[in-house]
């Protein structure tokens, strides 16, 4: 990440916006291999969104992990005036896992679990397909099939979350989290052995009727919290999307693809999103970020 010439002290942060000659400084999570922060997915997402909702000058600072970002929040909290500083943080499942949910008036959360959940909408998936094979009628059918798969995956992640509130874990967050699926004859089929394995692990915990399970499950069955974009962990969500896109793309090729190249799909997605982000945001997502920036403009 970039080296900051202004120290991470309250006085340094207080003067930062003036020194940089901007109206706002946005502090966000993010990490990656690129030395150019403007090429990091987190940066592209937030820069694209901010530029459409805010006319004022601003700068985005990549702060690293959520723990590091929380440290920045602690420092900012010591400022007598912090109107120029805004923090965007992944929502995660903090409210259910005894992690502190920050209520500061300069801290805002993603709509879904993380920015990946907010970014990978059906509209952005459709754009990738249009770019890959324009005019193919299978696209609309595929989006419908994807939404059905998304619900099934969200159901599995829901049980993992219910396990975690009881200090257990059905699976760890790596890649597809062991949830395997195939696109066959025009529909997605989730591997039965995978489902049986996770069902067995869940039953083995014997936590179906604990007070924590009942309380959290009641909330998760209601409105916002039941949405796949919240239930499915961010990096895993992106993995499922890219794997689904790849499988459809492979099924439409004349010649067999011997390797996966997810970077092609990501380049298409982020380049289009950067150009016109509002076109790819769902109505609920658009409404959420609109309300967030109304609040930010009040400072």
N, C-alpha and C positions, 0 to 999 in steps of 0.2 A: 504494500500500500504506500501511498505517497508520504514522504516525510514532511511533517508540519513544522513550520518555523515559529508558530505560535504555541507556547507551552500549554499543556492541559491543566491550567490553573483557572480558577474563577475569573481572575482579572484578565488573563489572556483570552479566554473565551468571550468575556464581556466586550473586548475591543475588536474581536475577530471580524465581525461584519463590517465595521468601519474601515479596518485595514484592507479588507478585500473589496471594499466599495460595492457591496451588494445589499439588498433589502433583507434577504433571508439566507440562512445557511441550513440546509437539510442534512441531518445526520442519519445514516441508514446502515443496516446490516449488509454484509457482503464480503466475499472472498473469492479468489480464483487465481488462475495461473498467469493471466495477462498483466503485464506491467502498466498497461494503459487502462486506467480505471474506467474510462468511458466505454470500453468494450466489455465490461463485466455485465452479465445479465441483469443483476440487481440495479445497476446504474442506468442501463437502457430503459428498464421498466419505469423507474421513478422519474427519470428525466423526461421521458415521453409524456407521462401523466401530468407532472407538474407544469410543463410547458403549455399544456392545453387548458389548465385551470387557473394559472397565475400569470399575470402580466408583468409583475415586478421582477427585478433582477434577483438572481439566486445562484448559489453554489451548492453542489452536493458533495458530501464527505463520506467516504466509505470507512466505517469504523471497525469492521471485522466481525467477530462473533457477537451473539446476543449478549453474552456476559460482558464483553468489551463495550458494547453500546450502552448497557445499563450503567457502567462506570462513568460514561460520558453524561448520562442522565443525572447521576449523583452530583457530578461537578456542576452541571447547569443549574441544579436545584439550589445551589448555594448563591446564585446570582440574584441581586436585588431586582434586576430587570433582564429578562431573557426573551423579549419579544421577537428578536431576529433569529432565534434558534428554534428549529422544529425537528422533532425526532419521529421517524417512521420505524416501527418495529413489527416483526412477525407476531401474529396473534398466538400461534402454536396452540397447545392445550393447557396453557398455564392456569386458567381459571378452575380446572378440574384436578390438577396435579400438585396442588399446594405450593405452586410457584407464585410469587408475588405479581399481581397485575398492577402495573403502574397507572396511577390516576392523575398524574400531573397534567396541567392544561396545555403543555407544549408537546405531549407525547400522543401519537396516534398509531393505531394498529392496522394491519392489513385487514381486508374484509374476510378472506378465507384464512386457512391455516398459515399460509405464507404468501409471498409475492408470486411464487410459482402457481399456486392455486388460482390467484387472480389473473394471471397472465394466460394460462392455457385454457381458454374458453373454446366452446364449440365453433365460434366464429373464426378464431385463429386457426383451428384445425382445418376448417373448410377452406381457408385461404391457401393453406399448404397444398391441399388436394387440387384446388383450381390451378395452382402453379405447376403441379406435377402432371396432371392429366385433365386439362380443361374440357368441360362438356360431357364428361363421363357420368351417366345417371347414377352410378353406384355410390357417388358421394353422399347424396341425401340419405340413402339407405344405411350407409356406413355410420353416419352421425347418429342415427337412431339406435343402431346396434351398439355404438360406443356408450351412449347414455345408459343403456341397459347393463353393460359391463361395469360402468362406473358405479352404478347402484350396488352391484354384487360386491365389488371391491370395497366400497364404503362400509358395507355390512360387516365384512371381515375386519376392517380397521376399527369399527365400533367396538367389537369384542376385545380387540387389543387394548383400546383405551380403557374399557371397563376392567380389564385385567390390571392395567397400570395404576388405576386409582386404588387397587387392592395390593399394590406393591408386587405385582406379577407382570409377566410379559409373554404374550403368545409368540411374537417374533420381534426381531430387531430391525431397525430402519436401515436397510442396505439394498440398493437397487430395487428390484421388484418385490422385496420382502418375502421371497419364496412363493409368491402368488403367480402361478403359471397359467397362461391362457393361449389359445390358438384361434385364428380366424379360419373357419372351415365352412365351405358351402354357404357363404353369405352371413355367417353369424359367429360370435365369439363363444368359445366353450372353455370354461374354467376347469383346470385339471382336478379330477375327482379325488385323486390321492392327496393332493394339496389340501382340499377342503376337509377330508377325513382326518388328516394329520392335525390340522389346527383345531378341529372340533374336539378331537381327543385331548389335546393339550388344555383347551378351555375347560372341558368337563373335569379333567384331572385336578384343576385348581380348586374346585368345589367352592366357588365364590358367587354362584348365580344369585343367591338370596341374601347376601350380606347387605347391611344398611347402606354402605357406600355404593354398591352396585345398583340398588333400587333407586337411590336418590339421583345418581348421575344418569341412569338409564331413563328416568322420567324426564329429565331436562333434554337429553339427546333425542327423544322422540318428538320434541316440540320445535316447530318452525325452523329457524336459522340453523340450529345445532345439528339438525338431521341432514343437512346438505352435504353431498360428497366433497365439495370444496373446502368444508371445514373438517370433516371426519378424517380425510386422507392426508397423511403427512406430506409436506410440500415436495421434497426431493423424490419421494416415492411416486407422488402424483405425476410429476414430470416424466418419470421413468415409464409409468403405465401409458401415458399419452404417446410418447415417442415409440414405444414398442408396438402399440396399436397402429400408429401411422405406418410404421415400417412393414407390419404384416399385411396391411391393405395394399401398400405400394408394391410389395413383393408379389402379391396375388395378381396384380395387373400387368406384370412384366412378361415379355415374351421369353427373355433369357433369365435364367436363375441368377439371383444375387448371392454371391459367396460370402459377403461380409456386410455388417451393419455400419452405416455412416450417418449417425444421428445429427452430426453437425450440419449436414445439408438441410435437414428439416428445421433446425434451430435458426439457421441463417435466414431462411425464407420467412419464418415466423417473426423474428425480431426486426428484420428490415421493414416488413409491412407494418408491424405495430408501431415502430418508431415514427413512421410517416403519418399514420392516422390512428392513434390508439383508441379514440372514442368509438370508432367503427367496430372494434373487436371486444368491447366491454359489454357484458350482459346488462340488462336494465337494472337489476338489483345492485350490481357492481358500480354502474355509472351513478346511480342514486347515492350510494354510500360515499364515493369519493367526492361527489359534488357537495354533499353536506360537510365533509371534512374541510374542504377548501373554503367554504363559506365561513367556517369557524376561524380558519387561519387568517383570512382577510380582515377579520375583526380586530386583530392585534394592532 
